[in-house]
Amino acid sequence: MKVMRKIIEIDDELCDGCGQCVPSCAEGAIQLVDGKARLAAEKYCDGLGACLGECPNGALQVIEREADDFDEEAVEVYLKEQEKGTKQTGFTMASACPSSQIHVFAPAEYGEAPGETEALGRVGSRLTHWPVQINLIPPTAPFLKGADLLILADCTPVAYPNLHTDFLEGKVIMMGCPKFDDVQGYIDKFTEIFKTAGIKSITALVMEVPCCSGLPMIIKRAMEAAGKEIPLEQVVISTKGKVLRKAALPA
């Protein structure tokens, strides 16, 4: 039922998708959609404005307008469904801690643009999003939509100094360790991503050591579970930082 009441309004132009407002809403009324904060539903917002002080850009305000009435029972059901989904998939909500808040940005936001930085003898960052750890990236992250993925074993950036210029530009990076992390958790997460995100291609960057061979296997098993065939290239890096081989892998 529509009533005149107070409710949160989000200014699209001011919102940069940092996600800091999301955990401040106890009702879970705010979500990140396509890199912007959005109301999941009017009935979940109590209009009290607990989220206002969390926005660094002033994109949130409480206004009075006609909206669906706040429904406390619906909020309880909604929160239980979210909690159930998190437990079933093993995914942690991206807004649960500051280190996993979603950011999408241009490389130049790290300082000089890549070309200017390299003119000074330094390599410019090609990173365009945060977080980068597989365990911290939710399948719904906006930067995954239609992405070319660079999935790498987390030792490779240490061994290969030109990662940004040779592999990262134009790609979304996801990194982790196939030896020490939860393999089934990786498979489940990639399965969900491959089902919903419309991934265009995958580059798997691994070390020559045996434990890294598990990463392409994880990706292939997730593609099978998702029923998707996505172009997959494996790049193997030596412990001395050389590209040993590149090969397209069958789906």
C-alpha positions in Angstrom: 0.0 0.0 0.0 1.3 3.4 -0.9 1.5 6.0 1.8 3.2 9.4 2.3 6.2 8.8 4.4 10.0 9.3 4.8 12.2 7.2 2.7 15.8 7.2 1.4 16.6 8.8 -1.9 19.9 8.0 -3.7 21.5 10.5 -6.1 22.9 8.5 -9.0 25.3 11.3 -10.0 26.9 11.5 -6.6 27.0 7.8 -5.9 30.3 6.1 -6.9 29.3 2.6 -5.8 31.7 2.4 -2.9 29.2 0.3 -0.9 29.8 2.0 2.5 26.1 2.6 2.9 25.1 -1.1 2.4 26.2 -2.6 5.8 24.8 0.4 7.7 21.2 -0.6 6.8 20.1 -3.2 9.3 17.1 -4.0 7.1 19.3 -4.7 4.0 17.3 -2.2 2.0 20.3 -0.9 0.0 22.1 -3.0 -2.6 24.8 -2.4 -5.2 23.4 -2.8 -8.7 25.5 -2.0 -11.8 27.9 -0.1 -9.7 25.4 2.1 -7.9 23.5 2.0 -4.6 19.8 1.1 -5.1 16.8 0.4 -2.9 16.1 -3.3 -3.0 12.5 -2.4 -2.3 10.7 0.5 -0.8 9.0 -1.7 1.8 12.4 -2.6 3.3 13.4 1.0 4.0 12.3 2.4 7.4 13.2 5.9 6.4 15.2 6.6 9.6 18.4 7.4 7.7 21.0 5.3 9.6 22.9 5.1 6.3 23.2 8.8 5.8 26.5 9.3 7.6 28.2 6.5 5.8 28.2 8.0 2.3 31.4 10.0 1.6 29.8 11.8 -1.3 26.5 12.9 0.2 24.5 10.8 -2.3 21.9 9.8 0.3 19.1 11.9 1.8 15.8 11.3 3.5 12.8 12.7 1.7 9.1 12.5 2.1 7.1 11.1 -0.8 4.5 8.5 -1.6 6.0 5.0 -1.3 5.2 1.5 -0.3 4.7 1.3 3.5 7.5 -0.1 5.6 6.9 -3.8 6.2 8.8 -5.2 9.1 7.6 -8.7 8.5 8.7 -8.6 4.9 12.1 -7.4 6.1 12.5 -10.4 8.4 11.7 -12.8 5.6 14.0 -10.9 3.3 16.9 -11.0 5.7 16.4 -14.7 6.4 16.4 -15.5 2.7 19.7 -13.6 2.3 21.2 -15.4 5.3 20.1 -18.7 3.9 21.5 -18.0 0.5 24.8 -17.0 2.0 25.0 -20.3 4.0 24.1 -22.4 1.0 26.6 -21.0 -1.4 29.3 -20.3 1.1 29.6 -16.7 -0.2 30.3 -13.8 2.2 28.3 -10.7 1.5 30.6 -8.2 -0.1 29.6 -5.5 2.3 30.4 -7.4 5.4 33.8 -5.8 6.0 35.6 -2.7 4.6 38.2 -4.8 2.7 35.5 -6.3 0.6 33.5 -3.2 -0.3 33.0 -3.0 -4.0 34.8 -0.2 -5.9 34.9 0.4 -9.6 37.3 3.0 -10.9 39.6 4.2 -13.7 43.3 3.4 -13.5 44.1 7.1 -13.4 42.5 7.3 -10.0 45.6 5.7 -8.6 47.6 8.8 -9.5 49.0 9.5 -13.0 47.4 7.9 -16.0 49.3 4.8 -17.2 51.1 6.6 -20.0 52.2 9.5 -17.8 53.4 7.2 -15.1 55.5 5.1 -17.5 57.0 8.2 -18.9 58.5 8.7 -15.4 60.0 5.2 -15.5 57.2 3.5 -13.5 54.5 1.0 -14.5 51.0 2.4 -14.2 48.3 0.4 -12.5 45.7 -1.2 -14.8 43.5 -2.2 -11.9 39.9 -1.0 -12.3 38.0 -2.6 -9.4 38.2 -3.8 -5.8 38.2 -6.3 -4.2 40.5 -8.7 -6.1 40.6 -11.8 -3.9 38.3 -14.6 -5.2 36.9 -15.2 -1.7 35.9 -11.5 -1.4 34.3 -10.9 -4.8 30.5 -11.6 -4.8 29.1 -13.2 -8.0 26.8 -10.1 -8.3 29.7 -7.7 -8.5 28.9 -5.2 -11.2 32.4 -5.3 -12.7 31.9 -9.0 -13.6 29.2 -8.3 -16.1 30.4 -9.2 -19.6 34.0 -9.2 -18.4 37.2 -10.7 -19.7 38.5 -12.5 -16.6 42.1 -12.8 -15.5 42.1 -15.5 -12.9 45.5 -16.0 -11.4 47.3 -17.9 -8.7 48.4 -15.3 -6.1 52.1 -16.1 -6.4 52.2 -14.9 -10.0 52.3 -11.2 -9.4 55.4 -11.6 -7.3 57.2 -13.7 -9.9 56.1 -11.8 -13.0 56.9 -8.1 -12.8 55.0 -6.9 -15.9 51.6 -8.3 -14.9 49.8 -5.0 -15.3 51.1 -4.2 -18.8 51.2 -7.7 -20.2 48.0 -9.3 -18.8 45.8 -7.0 -16.7 44.8 -4.2 -19.0 41.1 -4.5 -20.1 40.5 -7.4 -17.8 38.9 -8.1 -14.4 41.3 -9.8 -12.0 40.4 -12.5 -9.5 43.2 -14.0 -7.5 43.6 -16.8 -5.0 45.5 -19.9 -4.1 44.3 -23.3 -5.4 46.4 -25.1 -2.8 45.5 -23.4 0.5 42.0 -22.1 -0.3 38.7 -24.0 -0.4 38.6 -25.7 -3.8 34.9 -26.5 -3.7 34.1 -23.0 -2.6 36.0 -21.7 -5.6 34.1 -24.1 -7.9 30.7 -23.0 -6.4 31.6 -19.3 -6.8 32.8 -19.5 -10.3 29.8 -21.6 -11.3 27.5 -18.9 -10.1 29.5 -16.2 -11.9 29.6 -18.2 -15.1 25.8 -18.8 -15.0 24.9 -15.1 -14.5 27.6 -12.7 -15.5 28.0 -13.3 -19.2 31.8 -13.8 -19.0 33.4 -13.3 -22.4 36.8 -14.9 -21.9 39.1 -16.3 -19.2 42.9 -16.2 -18.9 44.3 -18.5 -16.2 47.7 -17.3 -15.0 49.5 -19.9 -13.0 53.0 -20.8 -11.8 55.0 -23.8 -13.1 54.7 -25.5 -9.7 52.4 -28.5 -9.4 49.9 -27.0 -7.0 49.0 -24.3 -9.5 47.7 -26.8 -11.9 44.5 -27.0 -9.9 43.3 -23.6 -10.9 42.5 -24.4 -14.6 40.8 -27.6 -13.3 38.6 -25.5 -10.9 37.6 -23.2 -13.8 36.8 -26.0 -16.1 34.7 -27.8 -13.5 32.8 -24.6 -12.8 32.1 -24.1 -16.5 30.7 -27.7 -16.7 28.5 -27.1 -13.6 27.3 -23.8 -15.1 26.7 -25.4 -18.6 28.8 -22.7 -20.2 31.7 -22.9 -22.8 33.9 -19.9 -22.3 37.2 -19.4 -24.2 39.9 -20.3 -21.7 43.7 -19.7 -22.1 46.3 -20.9 -19.7 49.5 -19.0 -19.2 52.3 -20.7 -17.2 54.9 -18.5 -15.5 58.3 -19.8 -14.3 59.6 -19.2 -10.8 62.2 -16.9 -12.5 59.5 -14.8 -13.9 59.4 -15.9 -17.5 56.3 -16.9 -19.6 56.9 -20.6 -20.3 53.9 -21.3 -22.4 50.5 -20.1 -23.5 47.8 -22.5 -24.6 44.0 -22.5 -25.3 42.3 -25.1 -23.1 39.3 -27.1 -24.3 36.1 -26.3 -22.4 
